[in-house]
Amino acid sequence: MDGVEIRLKTDDELKTMLLALKKEAFNLRFQQASGQLENTARMRAVKRDVARIKTIAAERRRAQAGRGESDE
């Protein structure tokens, strides 16, 4: 998933995606600990997707805060 796709999503969709990715990351860690993980590259991809979503969400919060101050 790339940044362009993520930026097109609403805040609620981002929260839902973030929750799903965190669950997937937990399951992947569990599989790795039990020796059942086959696709180790997926762990890295999930971590990066989580970071992308968090970064874009933080950018949106900063933009909202900046707009809120200039309206006064």
C-alpha positions in Angstrom: 0.0 0.0 0.0 1.4 3.4 -0.9 0.9 6.8 0.6 -1.4 8.0 -2.2 -3.9 5.3 -1.5 -3.8 6.0 2.2 -4.2 9.8 1.7 -7.4 9.1 -0.2 -9.0 7.4 2.8 -11.1 9.2 5.4 -10.0 9.4 9.1 -12.5 6.6 10.1 -11.1 4.3 7.3 -7.6 5.0 8.5 -8.5 4.0 12.1 -10.1 0.8 10.8 -7.1 0.0 8.7 -4.7 0.7 11.6 -6.7 -1.6 13.9 -6.7 -4.4 11.3 -2.9 -4.0 10.6 -2.1 -4.1 14.4 -4.1 -7.3 14.7 -2.3 -8.7 11.7 1.1 -7.7 13.2 0.1 -9.4 16.5 -0.8 -12.6 14.6 2.4 -12.5 12.7 4.5 -12.1 15.8 2.6 -15.0 17.4 3.3 -17.2 14.3 7.0 -16.2 14.4 7.3 -17.1 18.1 5.7 -20.5 17.5 7.8 -21.2 14.4 4.9 -21.2 11.9 5.6 -18.0 10.1 6.4 -18.6 6.4 6.4 -15.1 4.9 8.7 -13.1 7.0 8.7 -10.2 4.6 5.0 -9.6 5.5 6.0 -8.5 9.0 8.2 -5.7 7.6 5.4 -4.6 5.2 2.8 -4.5 8.0 5.1 -2.4 10.2 5.7 0.1 7.4 2.0 0.3 6.5 1.3 1.1 10.2 4.0 3.8 10.2 2.6 5.3 7.0 -0.9 5.5 8.4 0.3 7.0 11.7 2.4 9.6 9.8 -0.5 10.6 7.6 -2.9 10.8 10.6 -0.4 13.0 12.4 -0.1 15.3 9.4 -3.8 15.7 9.3 -4.0 16.5 13.0 -1.3 19.1 12.7 -3.0 20.6 9.7 -6.3 20.8 11.7 -4.6 22.4 14.6 -3.0 24.9 12.4 -6.2 25.9 10.7 -8.0 26.1 14.1 -5.5 28.7 15.4 -5.7 30.9 12.3 -9.5 31.1 12.4 -9.5 33.0 15.7 
